[in-house]
């Protein structure tokens, strides 16, 4: 039997503000969250507003590729 592809998959969300700033100077890391999304209902890239401890404020976290 074949395994079915998972409908709910894990996605990694990364702070977009830290990524832009890390290109300009030496980065100590980037804020990341792991969550799940339904691939049938949400086919496009996921973006959520989450708290970033590096920026000390709520910023947009976008989905990255694994």
Phi and psi in degrees as a GROMACS rama.xvg file:
@    title "Ramachandran Plot"
@    xaxis  label "Phi"
@    yaxis  label "Psi"
@TYPE xy
-87.1693  146.09  UNK-2
-81.5233  138.52  UNK-3
-80.2431  147.074  UNK-4
-71.5121  135.655  UNK-5
-62.9352  132.547  UNK-6
-77.3862  -45.0869  UNK-7
-96.2338  114.972  UNK-8
-115.871  157.106  UNK-9
-77.0994  139.722  UNK-10
-131.262  151.75  UNK-11
-109.942  127.079  UNK-12
-104.047  133.101  UNK-13
-125.642  140.804  UNK-14
-63.4917  123.737  UNK-15
-75.7681  -29.0254  UNK-16
-70.344  -42.1828  UNK-17
-67.7004  -35.5694  UNK-18
-65.0048  -42.6777  UNK-19
-65.5459  -39.7923  UNK-20
-74.4406  -26.9788  UNK-21
-71.1573  -22.3825  UNK-22
-71.8371  -28.1786  UNK-23
-84.6895  -33.8891  UNK-24
-137.915  174.654  UNK-25
-68.2442  128.103  UNK-26
-97.905  140.961  UNK-27
-95.7095  -3.4989  UNK-28
146.552  173.342  UNK-29
-131.164  142.031  UNK-30
-71.8154  127.343  UNK-31
-134.104  144.121  UNK-32
-125.293  148.713  UNK-33
-114.059  130.356  UNK-34
-145.101  -176.602  UNK-35
-122.469  153.661  UNK-36
-144.234  153.467  UNK-37
-84.3303  115.877  UNK-38
-71.239  -24.5237  UNK-39
-75.6059  -41.1722  UNK-40
-83.0363  -32.9865  UNK-41
-122.39  87.115  UNK-42
-85.0079  -23.4981  UNK-43
-84.8199  176.334  UNK-44
-65.953  138.134  UNK-45
-90.4231  134.443  UNK-46
-133.557  125.155  UNK-47
-128.9  151.516  UNK-48
-91.0287  114.021  UNK-49
-129.015  164.667  UNK-50
-81.3613  130.646  UNK-51
-107.588  116.181  UNK-52
-67.8133  -25.2826  UNK-53
-72.64  -40.4022  UNK-54
-86.1279  -17.7326  UNK-55
60.4001  36.4019  UNK-56
-159.456  169.998  UNK-57
-80.4787  125.587  UNK-58
-132.369  170.232  UNK-59
-81.3689  127.595  UNK-60
-109.607  122.556  UNK-61
-106.106  156.772  UNK-62
-73.1476  138.558  UNK-63
-116.996  161.783  UNK-64
-79.9598  149.897  UNK-65
